[in-house]
Amino acid sequence: MTHHIYSHQQLQLKSIARLKQIYSEIGCTVEVSDKRCKDAWITAIVNYQASKIQKVTLPALDNQAAAQAELDGFITAQAQAIAPEPLTTVEISFYYHEFYAGFELVATITHDDDLTQPWVVMVNSVEKFRANTWARCERFINWHHQDRTLNERVPAQTETLTEEPCTTGNEIMAQIFNECEKYGFEILDDGIYKNNMKLGEVGHTDGCWWFTRAADATQRIPCDSALDAVYWLSMVDTMLDAEAADCEELLDRPFDELTPDEWQRLREYAPLQESRELVAV
């Protein structure tokens, strides 16, 4: 049963007879110090109402605090479940390293007799990646461990043609990283490089893949996948090598046999350090 809550100002307007009636209606149990004094009745009623409000409020606050603590615990548990455990590296020998998440062995780096890519990443006795340096293998392990893709099945040749839709920045960067590793390209903050020469950039915006060439960084060329984008950048690298070889051959020809177009190409060509200087004969 609920009763009207009277303010001190409202009670001041009541007569002693009405205050006695209110005292009885609300079931007040606070003793009146002087039953002939109006202020004594008001004080008793106000104190009784305050005690009732406090009893109702405290359980509500306790319930709210318990619910908040439960929510905080859930959020903490989810964050711990999502964030992968940091990796610990154990060096067994120069040619064999183990990577642990807690007490679980998640990957190893070994070394074999391959001439170009002797360092190998093994996960559950399955080869996952090869590189020409140990550091690239370590980067591969840490990258895919953070992305929780280290133990995924290696796709078959027919499956690589159709890539899964990208949903996060990590997935996009992982695909670009994987394709660049195939060509020995290096990913820096401002683009993709080969032998300290910038080839261009690869990106994924609004569900579409694109790439830019270093010669024209403002033109985004659309493509179907990270595989296609990095492939076209590899063609830029091939064309640069071919152009350099072409110009080197022109340097061997007598200058009076060069056409105006060939002279223009030589003027725009930056010779390699080992190339001979242009000397008029």
C-alpha positions as a Markdown table, in Angstrom:
| # | Residue | x | y | z |
|---|---|---|---|---|
| 1 | Met | 0.0 | 0.0 | 0.0 |
| 2 | Thr | 1.4 | 3.4 | -0.9 |
| 3 | His | 0.7 | 6.8 | 0.7 |
| 4 | His | 1.1 | 10.3 | -0.4 |
| 5 | Ile | 4.5 | 11.9 | 0.4 |
| 6 | Tyr | 4.1 | 15.2 | 2.2 |
| 7 | Ser | 6.7 | 17.9 | 2.0 |
| 8 | His | 7.6 | 19.9 | 5.1 |
| 9 | Gln | 6.0 | 23.0 | 3.6 |
| 10 | Gln | 2.7 | 21.1 | 3.0 |
| 11 | Leu | 2.7 | 19.9 | 6.6 |
| 12 | Gln | 3.2 | 23.4 | 7.9 |
| 13 | Leu | -0.2 | 24.3 | 6.4 |
| 14 | Lys | -2.0 | 21.5 | 8.3 |
| 15 | Ser | -3.6 | 21.7 | 11.7 |
| 16 | Ile | -2.5 | 19.5 | 14.6 |
| 17 | Ala | -5.7 | 17.5 | 14.2 |
| 18 | Arg | -5.0 | 16.9 | 10.5 |
| 19 | Leu | -1.3 | 16.1 | 11.3 |
| 20 | Lys | -2.5 | 13.5 | 13.8 |
| 21 | Gln | -4.8 | 12.0 | 11.1 |
| 22 | Ile | -1.9 | 11.9 | 8.6 |
| 23 | Tyr | 0.3 | 10.3 | 11.2 |
| 24 | Ser | -2.2 | 7.5 | 11.6 |
| 25 | Glu | -2.9 | 7.1 | 7.8 |
| 26 | Ile | 0.7 | 6.5 | 6.9 |
| 27 | Gly | 1.3 | 4.2 | 9.9 |
| 28 | Cys | 4.0 | 6.4 | 11.3 |
| 29 | Thr | 5.9 | 4.7 | 14.1 |
| 30 | Val | 8.3 | 7.6 | 15.0 |
| 31 | Glu | 7.6 | 8.8 | 18.5 |
| 32 | Val | 6.2 | 12.4 | 18.8 |
| 33 | Ser | 8.4 | 14.2 | 21.3 |
| 34 | Asp | 5.6 | 16.7 | 22.3 |
| 35 | Lys | 2.1 | 15.9 | 21.2 |
| 36 | Arg | 0.9 | 19.4 | 22.0 |
| 37 | Cys | 3.5 | 20.9 | 19.6 |
| 38 | Lys | 2.7 | 21.1 | 15.9 |
| 39 | Asp | 6.4 | 21.0 | 14.9 |
| 40 | Ala | 6.9 | 17.8 | 16.8 |
| 41 | Trp | 4.2 | 16.1 | 14.7 |
| 42 | Ile | 5.7 | 17.4 | 11.5 |
| 43 | Thr | 9.2 | 16.2 | 12.5 |
| 44 | Ala | 7.9 | 12.7 | 13.3 |
| 45 | Ile | 6.0 | 12.5 | 9.9 |
| 46 | Val | 9.0 | 13.8 | 7.9 |
| 47 | Asn | 11.5 | 11.5 | 9.5 |
| 48 | Tyr | 9.2 | 8.5 | 9.0 |
| 49 | Gln | 8.7 | 9.3 | 5.3 |
| 50 | Ala | 12.5 | 9.8 | 4.9 |
| 51 | Ser | 13.2 | 6.3 | 6.4 |
| 52 | Lys | 10.7 | 4.7 | 4.0 |
| 53 | Ile | 12.2 | 6.4 | 0.9 |
| 54 | Gln | 15.7 | 5.3 | 1.9 |
| 55 | Lys | 14.6 | 1.7 | 2.3 |
| 56 | Val | 13.1 | 1.7 | -1.2 |
| 57 | Thr | 16.0 | 3.5 | -2.8 |
| 58 | Leu | 18.9 | 1.4 | -1.4 |
| 59 | Pro | 17.8 | -1.9 | -2.9 |
| 60 | Ala | 17.3 | -0.2 | -6.3 |
| 61 | Leu | 20.8 | 1.2 | -6.1 |
| 62 | Asp | 22.2 | -2.2 | -5.1 |
| 63 | Asn | 20.4 | -3.8 | -8.1 |
| 64 | Gln | 21.8 | -1.2 | -10.5 |
| 65 | Ala | 25.3 | -1.7 | -9.1 |
| 66 | Ala | 25.0 | -5.4 | -9.5 |
| 67 | Ala | 23.8 | -5.1 | -13.1 |
| 68 | Gln | 26.6 | -2.7 | -14.0 |
| 69 | Ala | 29.2 | -5.0 | -12.4 |
| 70 | Glu | 27.8 | -8.0 | -14.4 |
| 71 | Leu | 27.9 | -5.9 | -17.6 |
| 72 | Asp | 31.5 | -4.8 | -16.9 |
| 73 | Gly | 32.5 | -8.4 | -16.3 |
| 74 | Phe | 30.9 | -9.5 | -19.6 |
| 75 | Ile | 32.6 | -6.8 | -21.6 |
| 76 | Thr | 36.0 | -7.7 | -20.0 |
| 77 | Ala | 35.5 | -11.4 | -20.7 |
| 78 | Gln | 34.6 | -10.7 | -24.4 |
| 79 | Ala | 37.6 | -8.5 | -24.8 |
| 80 | Gln | 39.9 | -11.2 | -23.4 |
| 81 | Ala | 38.2 | -13.8 | -25.7 |
| 82 | Ile | 38.7 | -11.6 | -28.8 |
| 83 | Ala | 42.2 | -10.4 | -28.2 |
| 84 | Pro | 44.8 | -13.1 | -29.0 |
| 85 | Glu | 47.4 | -14.0 | -26.4 |
| 86 | Pro | 50.8 | -12.4 | -27.1 |
| 87 | Leu | 53.4 | -14.8 | -28.7 |
| 88 | Thr | 56.5 | -15.9 | -27.0 |
| 89 | Thr | 59.5 | -17.0 | -29.1 |
| 90 | Val | 61.8 | -19.8 | -28.0 |
| 91 | Glu | 65.1 | -20.2 | -29.9 |
| 92 | Ile | 66.0 | -23.9 | -30.0 |
| 93 | Ser | 68.8 | -23.3 | -32.5 |
| 94 | Phe | 69.7 | -20.7 | -35.1 |
| 95 | Tyr | 67.7 | -22.7 | -37.6 |
| 96 | Tyr | 64.8 | -23.6 | -35.5 |
| 97 | His | 62.4 | -21.3 | -33.5 |
| 98 | Glu | 59.1 | -22.1 | -31.7 |
| 99 | Phe | 56.3 | -19.6 | -31.1 |
| 100 | Tyr | 54.0 | -20.1 | -28.2 |
| 101 | Ala | 50.7 | -18.5 | -27.1 |
| 102 | Gly | 50.8 | -19.2 | -23.4 |
| 103 | Phe | 51.7 | -22.9 | -23.2 |
| 104 | Glu | 50.4 | -23.7 | -26.7 |
| 105 | Leu | 52.8 | -24.2 | -29.6 |
| 106 | Val | 51.2 | -22.3 | -32.5 |
| 107 | Ala | 54.0 | -22.2 | -35.1 |
| 108 | Thr | 57.7 | -22.9 | -35.9 |
| 109 | Ile | 60.3 | -21.4 | -38.2 |
| 110 | Thr | 62.7 | -23.9 | -39.7 |
| 111 | His | 65.4 | -23.8 | -42.4 |
| 112 | Asp | 66.0 | -26.1 | -45.4 |
| 113 | Asp | 68.2 | -26.3 | -48.5 |
| 114 | Asp | 66.0 | -24.2 | -50.8 |
| 115 | Leu | 68.3 | -21.7 | -52.5 |
| 116 | Thr | 65.9 | -18.7 | -52.8 |
| 117 | Gln | 63.5 | -19.2 | -49.8 |
| 118 | Pro | 65.1 | -21.4 | -47.2 |
| 119 | Trp | 63.1 | -20.1 | -44.2 |
| 120 | Val | 59.8 | -22.0 | -43.6 |
| 121 | Val | 56.8 | -21.4 | -41.4 |
| 122 | Met | 55.2 | -24.6 | -40.1 |
| 123 | Val | 51.8 | -24.8 | -38.3 |
| 124 | Asn | 50.7 | -28.2 | -37.1 |
| 125 | Ser | 53.4 | -29.9 | -39.3 |
| 126 | Val | 52.0 | -28.1 | -42.4 |
| 127 | Glu | 54.0 | -25.6 | -44.4 |
| 128 | Lys | 52.3 | -22.3 | -44.4 |
| 129 | Phe | 54.8 | -19.8 | -45.8 |
| 130 | Arg | 58.3 | -19.5 | -47.2 |
| 131 | Ala | 60.7 | -16.5 | -47.4 |
| 132 | Asn | 64.2 | -15.5 | -48.0 |
| 133 | Thr | 64.7 | -14.1 | -44.5 |
| 134 | Trp | 63.8 | -15.2 | -40.9 |
| 135 | Ala | 62.3 | -11.8 | -40.2 |
| 136 | Arg | 59.7 | -12.1 | -42.9 |
| 137 | Cys | 58.6 | -15.5 | -41.5 |
| 138 | Glu | 58.3 | -13.9 | -38.0 |
| 139 | Arg | 56.2 | -11.0 | -39.4 |
| 140 | Phe | 53.9 | -13.6 | -41.2 |
| 141 | Ile | 53.3 | -15.5 | -37.9 |
| 142 | Asn | 52.6 | -12.4 | -35.9 |
| 143 | Trp | 50.4 | -10.8 | -38.5 |
| 144 | His | 48.2 | -13.9 | -39.0 |
| 145 | His | 48.1 | -14.7 | -35.2 |
| 146 | Gln | 46.7 | -11.2 | -34.6 |
| 147 | Asp | 44.1 | -11.7 | -37.4 |
| 148 | Arg | 43.4 | -15.3 | -36.1 |
| 149 | Thr | 44.1 | -16.8 | -39.5 |
| 150 | Leu | 47.4 | -18.5 | -38.7 |
| 151 | Asn | 45.8 | -22.0 | -38.6 |
| 152 | Glu | 43.4 | -21.6 | -41.5 |
| 153 | Arg | 43.4 | -24.2 | -44.3 |
| 154 | Val | 45.7 | -23.2 | -47.2 |
| 155 | Pro | 43.3 | -22.7 | -50.2 |
| 156 | Ala | 43.7 | -24.8 | -53.3 |
| 157 | Gln | 44.9 | -23.3 | -56.6 |
| 158 | Thr | 41.3 | -23.0 | -57.9 |
| 159 | Glu | 40.1 | -21.3 | -54.8 |
| 160 | Thr | 42.6 | -18.5 | -54.9 |
| 161 | Leu | 40.9 | -17.0 | -58.0 |
| 162 | Thr | 37.9 | -16.0 | -55.8 |
| 163 | Glu | 38.7 | -14.1 | -52.7 |
| 164 | Glu | 36.4 | -13.8 | -49.7 |
| 165 | Pro | 34.8 | -10.4 | -49.3 |
| 166 | Cys | 36.8 | -8.1 | -47.1 |
| 167 | Thr | 35.1 | -6.8 | -44.0 |
| 168 | Thr | 37.9 | -5.4 | -41.9 |
| 169 | Gly | 41.0 | -3.4 | -42.4 |
| 170 | Asn | 43.1 | -6.3 | -41.0 |
| 171 | Glu | 41.6 | -8.7 | -43.6 |
| 172 | Ile | 42.4 | -6.2 | -46.4 |
| 173 | Met | 46.0 | -5.7 | -45.3 |
| 174 | Ala | 46.5 | -9.4 | -44.8 |
| 175 | Gln | 45.5 | -10.1 | -48.5 |
| 176 | Ile | 47.7 | -7.3 | -49.8 |
| 177 | Phe | 50.6 | -8.6 | -47.6 |
| 178 | Asn | 50.2 | -12.2 | -48.8 |
| 179 | Glu | 50.2 | -11.1 | -52.5 |
| 180 | Cys | 53.2 | -8.8 | -52.0 |
| 181 | Glu | 55.2 | -11.5 | -50.3 |
| 182 | Lys | 54.8 | -13.7 | -53.5 |
| 183 | Tyr | 56.7 | -11.1 | -55.5 |
| 184 | Gly | 59.2 | -10.0 | -52.8 |
| 185 | Phe | 57.6 | -6.6 | -52.6 |
| 186 | Glu | 57.9 | -4.5 | -49.4 |
| 187 | Ile | 54.9 | -2.6 | -47.9 |
| 188 | Leu | 55.8 | 0.8 | -46.4 |
| 189 | Asp | 53.6 | 3.5 | -45.1 |
| 190 | Asp | 53.3 | 5.3 | -48.4 |
| 191 | Gly | 53.1 | 2.4 | -50.8 |
| 192 | Ile | 54.6 | -0.8 | -52.2 |
| 193 | Tyr | 58.3 | -0.9 | -53.1 |
| 194 | Lys | 60.7 | -3.2 | -54.9 |
| 195 | Asn | 64.5 | -2.6 | -54.4 |
| 196 | Asn | 63.8 | 0.8 | -52.9 |
| 197 | Met | 61.8 | 1.9 | -55.9 |
| 198 | Lys | 58.1 | 2.7 | -55.4 |
| 199 | Leu | 55.8 | 0.8 | -57.7 |
| 200 | Gly | 52.5 | 2.2 | -56.5 |
| 201 | Glu | 49.7 | 1.6 | -54.0 |
| 202 | Val | 46.9 | -1.0 | -53.5 |
| 203 | Gly | 43.6 | -0.3 | -51.6 |
| 204 | His | 40.1 | -1.4 | -51.0 |
| 205 | Thr | 37.3 | 1.3 | -50.8 |
| 206 | Asp | 33.5 | 0.9 | -50.8 |
| 207 | Gly | 33.8 | -2.8 | -51.6 |
| 208 | Cys | 36.1 | -2.3 | -54.6 |
| 209 | Trp | 39.8 | -3.1 | -55.1 |
| 210 | Trp | 42.0 | -0.5 | -56.9 |
| 211 | Phe | 45.7 | 0.3 | -57.5 |
| 212 | Thr | 47.8 | 3.3 | -58.5 |
| 213 | Arg | 51.1 | 3.4 | -60.3 |
| 214 | Ala | 53.9 | 5.6 | -58.9 |
| 215 | Ala | 54.1 | 7.4 | -62.2 |
| 216 | Asp | 50.4 | 8.6 | -61.7 |
| 217 | Ala | 49.4 | 8.4 | -58.1 |
| 218 | Thr | 46.2 | 10.3 | -58.7 |
| 219 | Gln | 44.6 | 7.7 | -61.0 |
| 220 | Arg | 43.0 | 4.8 | -59.2 |
| 221 | Ile | 42.7 | 1.9 | -61.5 |
| 222 | Pro | 39.9 | -0.6 | -60.5 |
| 223 | Cys | 40.5 | -4.3 | -60.4 |
| 224 | Asp | 38.9 | -7.5 | -59.1 |
| 225 | Ser | 41.1 | -8.5 | -56.1 |
| 226 | Ala | 44.3 | -8.0 | -54.2 |
| 227 | Leu | 45.8 | -10.7 | -56.4 |
| 228 | Asp | 45.1 | -8.7 | -59.6 |
| 229 | Ala | 46.2 | -5.3 | -58.1 |
| 230 | Val | 49.6 | -6.6 | -57.0 |
| 231 | Tyr | 50.0 | -8.5 | -60.3 |
| 232 | Trp | 49.6 | -5.3 | -62.3 |
| 233 | Leu | 52.1 | -3.5 | -60.0 |
| 234 | Ser | 54.5 | -6.4 | -60.7 |
| 235 | Met | 54.1 | -5.6 | -64.4 |
| 236 | Val | 55.2 | -2.0 | -63.7 |
| 237 | Asp | 58.3 | -3.5 | -62.2 |
| 238 | Thr | 58.9 | -5.6 | -65.3 |
| 239 | Met | 58.3 | -2.6 | -67.6 |
| 240 | Leu | 60.8 | -0.5 | -65.7 |
| 241 | Asp | 63.4 | -3.2 | -66.0 |
| 242 | Ala | 62.7 | -3.6 | -69.7 |
| 243 | Glu | 62.9 | 0.2 | -70.3 |
| 244 | Ala | 66.2 | 0.3 | -68.4 |
| 245 | Ala | 67.6 | -2.5 | -70.5 |
| 246 | Asp | 66.4 | -0.7 | -73.7 |
| 247 | Cys | 68.1 | 2.5 | -72.7 |
| 248 | Glu | 71.3 | 0.7 | -71.8 |
| 249 | Glu | 71.4 | -0.8 | -75.3 |
| 250 | Leu | 70.9 | 2.7 | -76.8 |
| 251 | Leu | 74.0 | 3.8 | -75.0 |
| 252 | Asp | 76.1 | 1.3 | -77.0 |
| 253 | Arg | 75.0 | 2.7 | -80.3 |
| 254 | Pro | 76.7 | 5.6 | -82.1 |
| 255 | Phe | 75.0 | 8.8 | -81.2 |
| 256 | Asp | 74.6 | 9.9 | -84.9 |
| 257 | Glu | 72.4 | 6.9 | -85.5 |
| 258 | Leu | 69.9 | 7.8 | -82.8 |
| 259 | Thr | 66.5 | 9.1 | -83.8 |
| 260 | Pro | 65.0 | 12.2 | -82.1 |
| 261 | Asp | 62.6 | 9.9 | -80.2 |
| 262 | Glu | 65.5 | 7.8 | -78.9 |
| 263 | Trp | 67.4 | 10.9 | -77.8 |
| 264 | Gln | 64.3 | 12.0 | -75.9 |
| 265 | Arg | 64.2 | 8.6 | -74.1 |
| 266 | Leu | 67.9 | 8.9 | -73.1 |
| 267 | Arg | 67.3 | 12.4 | -71.8 |
| 268 | Glu | 64.5 | 11.1 | -69.5 |
| 269 | Tyr | 66.4 | 8.0 | -68.5 |
| 270 | Ala | 68.2 | 8.0 | -65.1 |
| 271 | Pro | 71.1 | 5.6 | -65.6 |
| 272 | Leu | 72.0 | 3.0 | -63.0 |
| 273 | Gln | 75.1 | 3.6 | -61.0 |
| 274 | Glu | 77.0 | 0.9 | -62.9 |
| 275 | Ser | 76.0 | 2.4 | -66.3 |
| 276 | Arg | 78.5 | 4.3 | -68.3 |
| 277 | Glu | 78.2 | 8.1 | -68.6 |
| 278 | Leu | 77.1 | 9.7 | -71.8 |
| 279 | Val | 80.3 | 11.0 | -73.5 |
| 280 | Ala | 80.3 | 12.6 | -76.9 |
| 281 | Val | 82.8 | 11.2 | -79.4 |
